[in-house]
Amino acid sequence: MYDILIRNGKIVDGTGNPWFRGDIGIKDGRIVKISKISPDAEAKQVIDARGMVVSPGFIDIHSHSDLPLLVDGLAQGKVRQGVTTEVIGNCGFTLAPLMSKMAKEDLKNELEEFGLELNWETMDEYLNLLQKQGVSLNVVPLIGHGIIRKSVMNYDKRKASNEEIKKMRQLVRECMEAGAFGITTGLIYPPSCYADLDELVDLAKVVAHYGGFYATHMRNESAELYQAVEESIDIGRRVGLPVQISHHKVCQPDHWGEVDRTLKLMHRVRNDEGLDVTCDVYPYIATATGLSAVIPEEYHEGGKEKLLAHLKDPATRKILLSILETQQGPRGWHNLFISSVKTEKNRTAEGKDVQTLAKERGISPADVVIDLLIEEELAVGMIRFAMCEDDVVRVLTDDLAMVGSDGGALAIDGPLAKGKPHPRNFGTFPRVLGKYVREEGVLTLEKAVQKMTSMPAARLGLMQKGILREGLDADITIFDPATVKDMADFKNPLQYPVGIFHVIVNGTIVVQNGEHTGKKPGKVLRKS
């Protein structure tokens, strides 16, 4: 008696090998049989996968679901894409550890928006809370360097002292012992951007001791992209740990095509030095982050209140207006869209580009940016069209690249359905299968699935996931290769994809016939 029996599927097992036809029997959360199973076999539930692909559940190697999973553990926007494992804590952002007043106050303000209370401090406490509340998919935690530095040094823009390095190393050690898989940096975001190479190496040594890896949103993704990749590789080289280049791209027209050089560098380092370096990519030509990221890093020193004070100061504002016009103007204000705001006052700005807002308000685009940041107390999201399609394809098709959304587990209704978020939150994985496999043919089906399953599983060391094999975890996604498609776009992003029919997490059906079952069989995975 099987718990679930999947019949008549085209099995793409995640290894990159050619598909084959067969049935899959599941019992007690594991795959127990892959073959042609007798018609007389009994099962509590039978899924007829005729005409569909049966693949391992997708692993989102780069997500920002740390807070959304606390708000709503159903992870609607991700499991409906076929994602069964979510890697959180990227770009230096995590919700733990919280060991300074400033770290706690910053997060309390975010939690209040969702009616949540701050009742944890350590990584272990946060992960316990997440598991206790329940999640519909598996969760892999990483350590955010930004919160580590903020917990010890707040937003101080200076070199860490030996004593501060010692404190940060201890926090990293505690997080790794709590089960984190590695450390991440966001080297364009304060306070992470204030760290020098020595600090990053010192903390990475602790991670290496526990067998973790280093993932990085690098210091530069435009004119100095190559140097940023070199720095990332140097950290791995000095410490002897794997390196993951996050959402690899170049964001300035003058430097489009530079990813060809950086990918060749990664291949050369792997071949000549034996350093394990890989990257991930999302299939869109627009970025998304907080609007405050356009303000130079030196104005963030001291924290959010200090930044707001700078913005409100007439003399400083004049300087910032000039900087914004010089740095952002050439990129085109029409390419920078407002994705979210906090108050109703500016709700009409959501989904509009800054150039349009400037015309509507009769002020300069730079004034629009500063006004919005002040009025919304920095809680403004932005989307910027900055990459080119050729670069996206070049990275996506490289053997070292795996797929990651760089998005969160949002929903199309309820508290997680706000503003005009980047469509990657709802469409990353179906978009790869629909656009880049079926429509454009730049990837084979087997290769695309491999980039979503066994590749990220290998990076994480999840040997029980990412491949369809007898004895491994029953994390499975079943989709129609002829119809799978992302529906979310930049004008109407709050749309779930189509063509993802069934999603199984740890042997439990979470999505059935395209609808969420409400089940929460996910596990918070901890590196032993």
N, C-alpha and C positions, 0 to 999 in steps of 0.2 A: 504494500500500500504506500504510494507516494503522497506527499503533501500536495505537490503541484507536478503536473505532467505537461510539458510543452511538446506539441506534436507538429510535424511537417514543416519545420522551420529551415531556412537557409542559414546555417550556422557560420558566423564570422567570429572566430575564437579569440581574437585580440592579439595574436602573435604576428599578424601580417601574412600568414599562410592563406592560400586560396580557400574560399568558402566551401562548405560541404553540406549535404542534407542529412538531417537526423532528428532524433527526439532527445529531450533532456528530462531526467527525473530528479526531483528535489525532495529531500527529506531532512527535517531537523536543521534547516538553515543552510544546508550544503548540497552541492551537486553530487548525486550518487550514481548517476548513469548518463552516459552520452553514447547513443547508438540508435539503431532501429529497434524501438521497444515494442514488445508484443502488443497486438490489438486488445488482448485480454487483460492487460495490466490495469490495475485499479488505482485511482487517485482521488483525493478529496476535491481537487480542482483540476480541470483540464483546459489548457489554452491551445486553441487551434491557430498555429502560426503560419498557415498556408499563405504563400505570397509575401511573407514578411522575413525580415532579417532578425536573427536572434544573436545578440552580442553581449559581451560583458557590460555591466553598468558603467557609465562614463564617470571618470574621476576628474573633477575640476581642480587642477593643480594650483590655480591662482584665483581665489575668491575673496570677497570682503563681506562674509556673512556673519561675522562675530556678533554684531548686535541684532540683525534680523532674526537669527535663530533663537535668540532669547525672547524676542517679541512674539514670534510665531514659529514653533518648531516644525510646522508642516512643510516648509521650504518649497512652496508651490511653484515658484518661478524656476526652480532648479530640477526637481524630480520630474516635472512635466517636459523637461528637455532630455530626460533620460539619465540625469546625474544621480548616482547612488553614493558618492563619496565627495565631500567638500573639504578643501584645504583652506583653513582660515589663518589669520594673522599675517597677511602679506603687506608689503610696502612699509614695514616698520610699525604698522598699527595693530595693536591688540587691546583687549579689555582687561588685561592683567599682565604683570602684577601692578598694583596701585599702592605705591609706598610713599607718596608725598601728597600734601594737601592740594597742590595744583593739579596733580594727575587725577585725584578724586573729583575735584570741583569741575574740571573740564568734562569728565564723563557724566557726572550728575546732571549737567545741563542737557546732554544728549538723551539721557534716560527719561528725564521729565517729559519730553515730547511724547513718549509712548506710555507714560504712567507707570514706569518701572522704578524700583528703588535699588540703590547700590548696597548690596549686602554680601560683598566678597572683596577680598584684597589680593589673594594669591592666585596663581595659575591653577593650582589644585582645586581651590574653592570654586573658581569660575567653571572649570570642567565638570566638577561634581554637580553644580547647579544646572548646567546644560543637560547632563544626562538625566537628572531627576525630573526636569520639566518634560523631557522627551523630544526626540527629533525623528523626522521621517527618513533621514539619510545618515550615513556615517560621517563623522567629523574628525579631521586630522588637524591638531593644533601646531602652530609655529609661534615662535617668540618674536614680538616686535621690538626692534632696537629702540624705536622712538619712545615707547613707554618705559623701557628700561632706563634710558637717559633722563627722561622727565621725572622718573621716580627718585633719581639721585641728584640731578642737577637742574631740574625745572627747565626753563628755556634759556639757560646761560650760553652765550656764544663765546666759548673759550675752550682751551685744551683742558681735558680732565686731569685732575691731580692723581697721584698714585693711590691715595686713599679712596677717591671716587671710582677709580678703575676697579679697585678691590671690591667695593660695594656692588658695582654693576656686575662683576664676574660672579659674585655670590648669588645675585638675583637670577642670572642666566643659569647657574648651576641648579638652583631650586626649581626653575621652570623645566629644565631638561629632566630632572628627577621626577617631576610631576607627569612626564610623558610627552613633552614637546619633541617634535621631529627635527627641528632646526631653528635657525634665526633668520630674520628678514630685516632689510633696511629700506628706508625711503629717503634716499639721499638728496632729494629736492625739497623735502618737507622738514620744517623745524619740529623738534630739536635734533632730529637725526642728521640733518645736513651740517650741523655744527661739529660733528665728529671727524677726527682726522684718521688717517690710515692706521696709525699705531693703535688707536682705541678699537677700531673694528677688528684688527688682527688679534688683540688681546682677548676680546669677547669670543671671537671665532674659535680660539684655542679650546675654550671650555666646551663649546658645541662639538668640536672634533673629538674630544675625549669621550663623549657619549655616542659617537657614531652618527652625528647629525649632519646637516648640510646648510649651505649659505645661499639664500635667495635674495636678490636685490633689484629694487627700483633704483637704477643707477643715478649718478650725479648729473648726467647730461644725456639727452636723447635727441640732440640736434647737431650743432657745429662741433662738439667735442665728444661725439658718440664713441669713436674709436678709442680715445683715451679712457673713457668711462668703462668700456669693456676690458681694457688692459688693467685698470685698477681692480675690477671685480675678479679677474683671473689671478692677479697678484695676491689677493687675499687667500684664495684657495691654494695657490702655490706655496705661500709662506707657512700656511697652517697644515696643509695636507687634507683638505676636505672638499667634497663636491660643490660645484657652483651652479646655480640656476639663475640665468638672466631673465628677469621678469618682463612680460609683455614686450618683447624685443621689437623695436621700431625706430624710425627717425622722423622727427616732427617739424621739419623745416624744408620747404621746397628746394632751397639752394643745396641741400644735402641729401635729397632723395637719391636712393641707389647706394648709399653708404653701407647699408646692411649687407651688401655683397662682400665687402671687405671684412666686416666684423664676423660674419659667418665663416669666412675662410680662415680668420684668425682662430676661431673656436676649434675648427677642424684640425688646424695645424698644431695647436696646443695639445689636443687629445692624442694626435698621432705621434708627435715628437716628444712630448713630456709625460704622456700618460695621465694627464689631469682630466678628471671627469667634469666637463662643463657642457651644459645643455641650456635650452631656453624654452619659453612658451610664448604664445601669440594668440590674440583674439582677431576674428575675421571682419574687422571694420576699419574704416579710415579716419575715425574720430576718437579722440581721447575723452576722458571724463574725470573730473576731480573737483575740489572746492575752489571757488573763485578767488579765495585769498591767496592761492598759489601764485597768482600773477604779481603779488607784492613782493619785492626783493626780500631775501632772507634776513637781512640785518634789521628790518623793521619788526620782525616777529620776536626778537629777543625780549625776554621778560614776560612773554605769554600773551594771551588774547586781549586782556585789558590794556596792556601797553600798546599793542597794535592798534586797537580802536582809538586810543588817545592820539597816536601818530596821525591816523586818518582824519581825526577831527581838528587837529592843529592846523590853522590856516597856512603857516609857513611851510610845514612839512607837506601838506596837501599840494601846494604849488610845485614842490620838488617831485612828488609822486606823479602828478599829472604829466610832467615832462618825461619822466622815466617810462610811464605806460605808453605814451604816444610814440616814444622812440623804439621801445621793445615790442609792443603789441601791435601798434599801428601797421607796420609793414606786413604782418601776418594776415591782416584784413579783419576788421571788427565784425564784418558780416559772417566770418567763420566761427565766431565765439557766441554760443547760445547759452542762455540761462535755463538750467534744468530744474532747479528747485529753489524755493525761498521758504522762510519760516512763517511770515505773517500774511494776512489777507491783503494788507495794503499793497503789496507788490505781486500779488498772485497773477495778475495779467502779464507780468514779465516772463513767466514760465513758457518756454518754447519759442521765445523770440530772440533774435540775434541782437547784439549790443548796438550795431549800426542803426537798426530799426528803432530800438528804444531811444537812442540819442535824437533821432528825428522827431519821434513822438513827444519827447520831453523838452526839446529845444535847447539841449546842452551837448557838450562834447561826449564822445564814447568813454573817454577816461573818467569824466565826471560821473557818468552812469555807473561805472564800476565802483567807484569810491562811495557814491551815495548808497548803492545797494548794500555794500559791505557794512556801512554804518547803520543803516536802517534795519538791517536783518541781523545785526550783531554777529557778523561774519558767516552766518548760516546760509550760504548761497552756493548752490552747485552749478557747475558749468560743463558744457560739452564744446570741444573745439575740433573742427575739421582741419587736420594737420598732416596726415599721411597720404601716401598715394597707393593705388591698388596694386601696382607692380611690386612694391615692397612687401605688401601684405602677402601676396602670392609667393614671393621669393622666400620669405621666412616660413610660411606655412608648409611649403613643399620640401623644405630642407630636412635631412634625416635627423638633425639634432633638435628639431622643434616639436613640442607637444602643444595641445590645445588647452587654453585656460580662459575663463570668461572675464576676469578682472571685475566681476560684478557680484552683487549680493543676492540672497535668496528672497526676492521681493514677491509681491502678489499683485493681481489686477484689481483687487478690492480690499477694503479694510485699512488698517493703519500703515501697512507697507505699500500702499498704492498712492504715492504722493508725487506731484510734479510731473515732469517729463524726463524720466531717467533714461540713461543710455540703453538702447535696445539689446545690448549684449546681456543684460540681466535676464532676458527672456528668450533669446534666440541663438546664442553662440553655437551650440552643438548641432541643432537642426540646420543652421545656416551652412556649416561646413559640409554636412551631408547633402543638403539640397543644392546649394549654389556651386560649391567647389568640387563635389563629386559628380552629382547627376547632371547639372547644367553645363559646367565648364570643363569637367573632366581633367582637372589639374592634379587630382588625387584619385587613386583607386579606392574603392569602398574598403578594402582590407587595410590599406595604409592609413586611411582616415580614422578607422576604428582603433587601430594600433596607437595612434597619437592621442586618443582619448581614454585609453584603457591600460594596456601593459606598459607603455612608456612612463606615464606618471606613477604607476604602481611600482615600477623598478626604481624610479627616483626616490620614492618614499620608503622603499623596502617592504612594501605590502605584498608579501609572497602568496597570500591567500586570496588576493583580489586581482582584477585586471585581465584575467584569462579564464576561458571556459574549460575547465578540466574537472574530472571526477575527484572528489575530495576537497575541492576549494569552495569558498563562500558563494552562496547563491545570490549574487548581485547581478541582475540581468536586465537588459533593455531590449524591447521588441518593437521594431518600427517598420513602416512600409517604405522601402527605398524609392518607390515611384511617387510618393506624395509628401514625404517628410520635408518640412519647410518652416523657416522662421517667419512669423507674421508681424512681429514687432518692428517698427521703423522709427525714425527720429521724430516724425510728426505725431504718431500714435503708438507709443512704445508699450503701453499696458495691454499687451496681447500675448496669450500663450501660443506656442507653435502648434502645428498640425502634423500628423503622421507618426507621433510617438504614442503607441497604443497601450503597452503594458510595461510597467517598471517594477522589478522585484528587488527588495532590499533584505538581505539576510534571510531569504526564504519566505518573505511575506510580501504580498502584492500591495504596493503603495499607489500605483496608477493602474487602473483597469478600464479598458476601452476608452482611454483618453481622459478619464476622470480620477481625481484623487480620492482614495478610499478613506482618508482620515487616520490611517494607521501610522504609528511612530515606532518602527522596529530598528531605527538607526542606533548606532553605538558611537560613543566618543572613544576613538582609538588612541591608545597611549603607547609610545615607543618604550619597549622594555629595555 
